[in-house]
């Protein structure tokens, strides 16, 4: 039998495909052609069946799907650590919004997104769901580094350096959407910032556009107790009930944070098959609370993991989010079995992809899917012994163990080094903006 030619053969100690559930494959290989997974099979069989243009041996590694960051503000990486130890509204009003008013521009967003994309790729994140101003600048940065991204068309009622009002935000964001239409890695979502910054009439327009253009809706939702109290005072409804009355709840909605949920809120999210982006580190750092992630998963919702921005986290690190999500669930429920390792890995991969409507494309390692793959080393003395590589991914290893990353079959990180940009350039960007923001 003549071997079949393929572009790439990845031979690994373990492969965790995420689908099927509870599967760990020993000494298997992934065959890739034209950016897609052709087969996953025992290494010895793969060597007989395929002849590869390039074979990569990963004898002490686990291969997993590229991680999906379901909520981030990439450009805010330039404000990493700018205002720590404040609750959400003081953090926004006293630090973040004034800094944005002085500095946010196309260049700020492009450069901040470059830093963020580099950080995410080195940490095994191959897809991010972003929300910020100047979406065309984010797209430029993500395209340059080869990160798969869903970019939010941010909508607010009040003016910023980017737009004058809600209509202006939508007009400019939709123009960016049209300019990047058809790009293999860049997609868009509608991103009304939050119920407390968006009017009913704007929400209704967002709902119509989302249906017309078949776009996800990406929104901060029920992040703090004061948000809910203010909504009851101003609208006579909890925020989720308000969105329900406006027709926004549905399987294309990604509610970010979802910390303070009453039973009625959970039932509305369940009935409408909504999705949730769980951001455990940011929620803890801002003292917002602990989202009932395990309960939402039990309800059948897609609950992915998000880093939030580096200004409130302060890392774009899904290994840390997996670890924190698991521990926070155990602590807040009093149940040591809550959010076990395999559930948390699924949240960081397939559930995030499902929330974005990308689960037929990414989020697991299956033949036919895009070859978005992360290789993680398990060979350092501090990390051994290893009895269960899934547990190790969540509770032992960190992003420092990521060695190689592929997006759509193209290698983006090799032996821990980014292939599309140098550290010298990234350091220059970081120092430039640190000096500007420090003035």
C-alpha positions as CSV (number, residue, x, y, z in Angstrom):
1,X,0.0,0.0,0.0
2,X,1.5,3.3,-1.1
3,X,1.6,5.9,1.8
4,X,-0.6,8.9,1.5
5,X,1.2,12.2,1.3
6,X,0.3,14.8,4.1
7,X,1.7,18.1,5.0
8,X,2.4,17.4,8.7
9,X,2.6,14.5,11.1
10,X,2.7,15.3,14.8
11,X,3.8,12.3,16.9
12,X,3.0,12.7,20.6
13,X,3.3,10.8,23.9
14,X,-0.4,11.7,24.6
15,X,-3.3,13.2,22.6
16,X,-6.4,14.5,24.4
17,X,-8.9,15.2,21.6
18,X,-11.6,16.4,24.0
19,X,-14.1,14.6,21.8
20,X,-15.0,11.9,22.6
21,X,-15.2,12.7,26.3
22,X,-12.8,11.0,28.7
23,X,-10.4,10.0,26.0
24,X,-6.6,10.0,26.3
25,X,-4.7,8.4,23.5
26,X,-1.2,7.0,24.2
27,X,1.6,7.2,21.5
28,X,-0.7,8.5,18.8
29,X,-0.1,10.9,15.9
30,X,-2.1,13.6,14.1
31,X,-1.9,13.8,10.3
32,X,-2.6,17.3,8.8
33,X,-3.1,18.5,5.3
34,X,-4.3,21.8,3.9
35,X,-4.7,23.1,7.4
36,X,-7.1,20.4,8.5
37,X,-6.8,17.2,10.5
38,X,-6.8,14.1,8.3
39,X,-6.5,11.4,10.9
40,X,-5.6,10.6,14.5
41,X,-4.1,7.1,14.9
42,X,-1.4,5.1,16.6
43,X,2.1,6.4,15.7
44,X,3.3,3.2,14.3
45,X,0.3,3.0,12.0
46,X,0.6,6.6,11.0
47,X,4.2,6.1,9.9
48,X,3.1,3.3,7.6
49,X,0.0,5.0,6.2
50,X,1.3,8.5,5.6
51,X,4.4,10.2,4.2
52,X,4.7,13.7,5.6
53,X,6.5,16.8,4.2
54,X,7.4,17.4,7.9
55,X,7.3,15.2,10.9
56,X,7.4,16.6,14.4
57,X,8.3,14.3,17.2
58,X,6.9,15.2,20.6
59,X,7.9,12.3,22.8
60,X,7.2,13.9,26.2
61,X,4.3,16.1,25.2
62,X,0.5,16.1,25.3
63,X,-1.4,17.4,22.3
64,X,-4.6,19.3,23.0
65,X,-6.9,21.5,20.9
66,X,-5.9,25.1,20.8
67,X,-7.4,27.0,23.7
68,X,-10.4,29.3,23.2
69,X,-10.4,32.6,25.1
70,X,-14.1,33.4,25.2
71,X,-13.7,36.9,26.6
72,X,-10.9,39.4,26.4
73,X,-10.1,43.1,25.8
74,X,-6.8,42.5,24.0
75,X,-5.7,46.1,23.6
76,X,-6.0,46.7,27.4
77,X,-2.8,44.7,27.7
78,X,-1.1,48.1,27.5
79,X,-2.8,48.9,30.9
80,X,-1.7,45.8,32.6
81,X,-1.4,46.5,36.4
82,X,-2.4,50.2,35.9
83,X,-5.0,50.2,38.7
84,X,-5.0,47.2,41.0
85,X,-7.1,46.5,44.1
86,X,-10.2,48.4,43.2
87,X,-13.8,47.2,42.7
88,X,-15.2,47.3,39.2
89,X,-16.9,50.7,39.0
90,X,-14.1,52.5,40.8
91,X,-11.6,50.7,38.6
92,X,-13.5,51.9,35.5
93,X,-14.4,55.4,36.6
94,X,-11.2,56.4,38.3
95,X,-8.6,54.6,36.3
96,X,-9.6,52.9,33.1
97,X,-12.0,55.3,31.4
98,X,-9.8,58.4,32.1
99,X,-6.7,56.5,30.7
100,X,-8.7,55.4,27.6
101,X,-9.9,59.0,27.0
102,X,-6.3,60.2,26.9
103,X,-4.7,57.4,24.9
104,X,-7.0,55.1,23.0
105,X,-6.4,55.3,19.2
106,X,-5.9,53.1,16.2
107,X,-2.2,52.7,17.1
108,X,-2.9,52.0,20.8
109,X,-5.3,49.2,19.9
110,X,-3.1,47.7,17.2
111,X,0.0,47.7,19.4
112,X,-1.9,46.4,22.5
113,X,-3.5,43.7,20.4
114,X,-0.1,42.7,19.1
115,X,1.2,42.2,22.6
116,X,-2.0,40.3,23.6
117,X,-1.9,38.1,20.6
118,X,1.7,37.2,21.2
119,X,0.9,36.4,24.9
120,X,-2.1,34.3,24.0
121,X,-0.3,32.3,21.3
122,X,2.6,31.5,23.5
123,X,0.1,30.3,26.1
124,X,-1.6,27.9,23.7
125,X,-4.6,30.1,22.9
126,X,-5.5,29.9,19.2
127,X,-8.9,31.6,19.3
128,X,-10.0,34.7,21.1
129,X,-13.3,36.6,21.4
130,X,-12.3,40.2,21.7
131,X,-14.3,43.4,22.7
132,X,-12.7,46.8,22.3
133,X,-12.6,50.0,20.2
134,X,-11.1,50.3,16.7
135,X,-11.9,46.7,15.7
136,X,-10.0,47.1,12.4
137,X,-6.8,47.7,14.4
138,X,-7.4,44.5,16.4
139,X,-7.9,42.6,13.1
140,X,-4.6,43.9,11.7
141,X,-2.7,42.7,14.8
142,X,-4.4,39.3,15.0
143,X,-3.9,38.8,11.2
144,X,-0.2,39.6,11.4
145,X,0.4,37.0,14.2
146,X,-2.0,34.4,12.8
147,X,-4.4,34.2,15.7
148,X,-8.0,33.1,15.1
149,X,-10.3,35.8,16.4
150,X,-13.9,36.9,16.7
151,X,-13.8,40.7,17.0
152,X,-16.5,42.6,18.8
153,X,-18.3,45.6,17.3
154,X,-18.4,47.5,20.6
155,X,-21.5,49.6,21.2
156,X,-22.0,52.2,23.9
157,X,-24.3,55.2,24.2
158,X,-21.6,57.7,25.3
159,X,-18.7,59.1,23.2
160,X,-15.2,57.8,23.3
161,X,-12.0,58.4,21.3
162,X,-13.4,56.0,18.7
163,X,-17.1,57.0,18.2
164,X,-19.6,59.7,19.1
165,X,-22.7,57.6,19.9
166,X,-24.3,54.2,19.4
167,X,-25.1,54.8,15.8
168,X,-21.5,55.8,15.1
169,X,-20.1,52.7,16.9
170,X,-22.3,50.5,14.8
171,X,-21.6,52.3,11.5
172,X,-17.8,52.1,12.1
173,X,-17.9,48.5,13.4
174,X,-20.0,47.3,10.5
175,X,-17.6,48.9,8.1
176,X,-14.7,46.9,9.7
177,X,-16.9,43.8,9.5
178,X,-17.4,44.3,5.7
179,X,-13.7,45.1,5.1
180,X,-12.6,41.8,6.7
181,X,-15.4,39.7,5.3
182,X,-14.2,36.3,4.0
183,X,-10.9,36.3,6.0
184,X,-10.1,32.7,7.0
185,X,-9.3,33.5,10.6
186,X,-11.1,36.8,11.4
187,X,-14.8,37.0,12.2
188,X,-17.0,39.5,14.0
189,X,-19.6,39.7,16.7
190,X,-21.9,42.5,17.9
191,X,-20.7,43.6,21.3
192,X,-23.0,45.9,23.2
193,X,-20.9,46.7,26.2
194,X,-23.4,46.1,29.1
195,X,-27.0,46.7,30.1
196,X,-25.9,49.7,32.1
197,X,-24.2,51.4,29.1
198,X,-26.7,50.6,26.3
199,X,-30.3,51.8,25.7
200,X,-33.3,49.7,24.8
201,X,-33.5,51.2,21.3
202,X,-29.9,50.3,20.7
203,X,-30.4,46.8,22.0
204,X,-33.3,46.3,19.6
205,X,-31.1,47.4,16.7
206,X,-28.3,45.1,17.8
207,X,-30.8,42.1,18.0
208,X,-32.0,42.9,14.4
209,X,-28.5,43.2,13.1
210,X,-27.4,40.0,14.8
211,X,-30.2,38.1,13.2
212,X,-29.7,39.7,9.8
213,X,-25.9,39.1,9.7
214,X,-25.9,35.9,11.7
215,X,-23.5,37.2,14.3
216,X,-23.0,36.4,17.9
217,X,-23.9,38.9,20.6
218,X,-21.1,39.4,23.2
219,X,-22.1,41.3,26.3
220,X,-21.1,41.8,30.0
221,X,-24.0,40.6,32.0
222,X,-24.8,40.3,35.8
223,X,-21.2,41.0,36.8
224,X,-21.9,42.8,40.1
225,X,-24.7,43.0,42.6
226,X,-24.9,46.7,42.1
227,X,-25.6,46.3,38.4
228,X,-28.7,44.3,39.2
229,X,-29.8,46.7,41.9
230,X,-29.4,49.6,39.4
231,X,-31.4,47.8,36.7
232,X,-34.3,47.1,39.1
233,X,-34.3,50.8,40.0
234,X,-34.0,52.1,36.5
235,X,-36.0,49.5,34.4
236,X,-38.0,47.6,37.0
237,X,-36.3,44.4,35.7
238,X,-33.2,42.4,36.3
239,X,-30.8,42.8,33.3
240,X,-31.4,39.3,31.9
241,X,-35.1,39.8,32.1
242,X,-34.7,43.1,30.3
243,X,-32.7,41.5,27.5
244,X,-35.4,38.8,27.3
245,X,-38.1,41.4,26.9
246,X,-36.1,43.0,24.1
247,X,-35.6,39.7,22.2
248,X,-31.8,39.4,22.7
249,X,-31.6,36.1,24.5
250,X,-30.8,33.2,22.3
251,X,-28.2,30.6,21.3
252,X,-26.1,33.4,19.7
253,X,-25.8,35.3,23.0
254,X,-22.6,35.1,25.1
255,X,-23.2,36.6,28.6
256,X,-19.8,37.5,30.1
257,X,-19.3,36.9,33.9
258,X,-22.9,35.9,34.9
259,X,-21.8,36.0,38.5
260,X,-25.0,37.1,40.3
261,X,-27.7,34.8,39.0
262,X,-31.1,34.1,40.7
263,X,-33.0,31.0,39.8
264,X,-35.2,33.0,37.4
265,X,-32.0,34.2,35.6
266,X,-30.7,30.7,35.2
267,X,-34.0,29.4,33.8
268,X,-34.1,32.2,31.2
269,X,-30.6,31.5,30.1
270,X,-31.4,27.8,29.9
271,X,-34.7,28.2,28.0
272,X,-33.1,30.4,25.4
273,X,-29.9,28.2,25.2
274,X,-27.6,31.1,25.9
275,X,-23.9,30.8,26.5
276,X,-21.7,32.1,29.3
277,X,-18.1,33.3,29.4
278,X,-16.7,32.5,32.9
279,X,-13.8,34.7,34.0
280,X,-12.8,33.4,37.4
281,X,-9.6,35.4,37.9
282,X,-11.0,38.8,36.9
283,X,-14.1,38.2,39.0
284,X,-12.0,37.3,42.1
285,X,-9.6,40.2,41.6
286,X,-12.4,42.8,41.3
287,X,-14.3,41.1,44.2
288,X,-17.3,40.6,41.9
289,X,-18.0,37.1,43.2
290,X,-18.1,33.5,42.0
291,X,-20.2,32.6,39.0
292,X,-22.2,29.3,39.4
293,X,-20.3,27.7,36.5
294,X,-21.0,24.1,37.6
295,X,-24.7,24.7,37.8
296,X,-24.8,26.3,34.4
297,X,-23.0,23.4,32.9
298,X,-25.5,21.0,34.6
299,X,-28.2,23.0,32.8
300,X,-26.6,22.2,29.5
301,X,-25.3,25.7,28.7
302,X,-22.0,26.2,26.9
303,X,-19.8,27.7,29.5
304,X,-16.4,28.7,28.2
305,X,-13.4,30.4,29.9
306,X,-12.3,34.0,29.5
307,X,-9.3,35.9,30.7
308,X,-11.0,39.3,30.6
309,X,-8.4,42.1,29.9
310,X,-4.9,42.2,31.3
311,X,-5.9,45.3,33.1
312,X,-8.2,43.3,35.4
313,X,-6.5,39.9,35.5
314,X,-3.5,40.6,34.9
315,X,-2.6,37.8,32.5
316,X,-4.2,36.4,29.3
317,X,-3.6,32.9,30.6
318,X,-6.1,30.1,30.1
319,X,-4.0,27.6,32.0
320,X,-4.5,29.8,35.1
321,X,-8.2,30.2,34.3
322,X,-8.7,26.5,34.2
323,X,-7.0,26.1,37.5
324,X,-8.9,29.0,39.1
325,X,-12.2,27.8,37.7
326,X,-11.8,24.4,39.2
327,X,-10.7,25.6,42.6
328,X,-13.3,28.4,42.8
329,X,-16.1,26.0,42.0
330,X,-15.0,23.6,44.7
331,X,-14.7,26.4,47.2
332,X,-18.0,28.1,46.4
333,X,-20.1,25.0,46.3
334,X,-18.4,23.0,49.1
335,X,-18.1,20.1,46.7
336,X,-14.7,18.8,46.0
337,X,-16.0,17.0,42.8
338,X,-17.2,20.3,41.2
339,X,-15.6,21.1,37.8
340,X,-13.2,18.2,37.5
341,X,-10.2,18.5,35.2
342,X,-11.8,17.1,32.1
343,X,-14.8,19.5,32.4
344,X,-12.5,22.5,32.8
345,X,-10.4,21.5,29.8
346,X,-13.6,21.2,27.8
347,X,-14.7,24.6,28.9
348,X,-11.3,26.0,27.7
349,X,-11.7,24.4,24.3
350,X,-14.9,22.9,22.9
351,X,-17.4,24.8,25.1
352,X,-15.8,28.1,24.1
353,X,-15.9,27.1,20.5
354,X,-19.6,26.1,20.8
355,X,-20.4,29.4,22.4
356,X,-18.9,31.2,19.3
357,X,-20.6,28.9,16.8
358,X,-17.2,27.5,15.8
359,X,-17.5,24.0,17.3
360,X,-17.6,22.4,13.9
361,X,-14.3,24.1,13.1
362,X,-12.3,24.1,16.3
363,X,-12.3,23.1,19.9
364,X,-11.5,19.4,19.6
365,X,-9.2,17.3,17.6
366,X,-11.3,15.4,15.0
367,X,-10.7,14.5,11.4
368,X,-12.1,17.3,9.2
369,X,-11.6,20.1,11.8
370,X,-9.1,22.9,11.5
371,X,-5.6,21.9,12.8
372,X,-5.6,24.4,15.8
373,X,-3.3,22.4,18.1
374,X,-1.3,23.1,21.2
375,X,1.7,20.9,22.4
376,X,2.5,21.0,26.1
377,X,5.7,19.5,27.6
378,X,5.5,17.3,30.6
379,X,9.2,16.5,31.3
380,X,10.5,18.9,33.9
381,X,11.4,17.4,37.3
382,X,9.0,19.9,39.0
383,X,6.1,18.5,36.9
384,X,6.7,14.8,37.5
385,X,5.5,12.2,38.0
386,X,2.5,12.4,35.8
387,X,-0.3,9.9,36.3
388,X,-3.1,11.8,34.5
389,X,-2.1,14.3,31.8
390,X,-5.5,16.0,32.0
391,X,-5.1,16.6,35.7
392,X,-1.6,17.9,35.0
393,X,-2.9,20.4,32.5
394,X,-5.3,21.9,35.0
395,X,-3.5,21.6,38.3
396,X,0.3,21.3,37.7
397,X,1.4,22.8,34.4
398,X,1.2,26.4,33.3
399,X,1.5,28.3,30.0
400,X,5.3,28.0,30.4
401,X,5.0,24.4,29.4
402,X,3.5,25.2,26.0
403,X,6.2,24.4,23.4
404,X,4.5,24.5,20.0
405,X,1.3,25.9,18.6
406,X,-0.4,25.6,15.2
407,X,-3.4,27.5,13.8
408,X,-5.1,26.0,10.8
409,X,-2.0,23.8,10.3
410,X,0.4,26.8,10.3
411,X,3.0,26.8,13.1
412,X,2.8,30.0,15.1
413,X,5.0,29.0,18.1
414,X,8.1,26.6,17.9
415,X,10.0,25.6,21.0
416,X,8.3,28.4,22.8
417,X,9.3,31.1,20.3
418,X,6.9,33.1,18.2
419,X,7.6,32.8,14.5
420,X,5.8,35.9,13.3
421,X,7.3,38.7,15.5
422,X,10.4,39.2,17.5
423,X,10.7,39.9,21.2
424,X,12.7,43.0,20.4
425,X,9.7,44.5,18.5
426,X,7.3,43.5,21.3
427,X,9.5,45.0,24.0
428,X,9.7,48.2,22.0
429,X,5.9,48.4,21.8
430,X,5.5,47.7,25.5
431,X,8.1,50.3,26.6
432,X,6.7,53.0,24.2
433,X,3.2,52.8,25.7
434,X,4.4,52.4,29.3
435,X,6.2,55.7,28.9
436,X,3.1,57.4,27.3
437,X,0.6,56.1,29.9
438,X,3.0,56.9,32.8
439,X,3.2,60.6,31.9
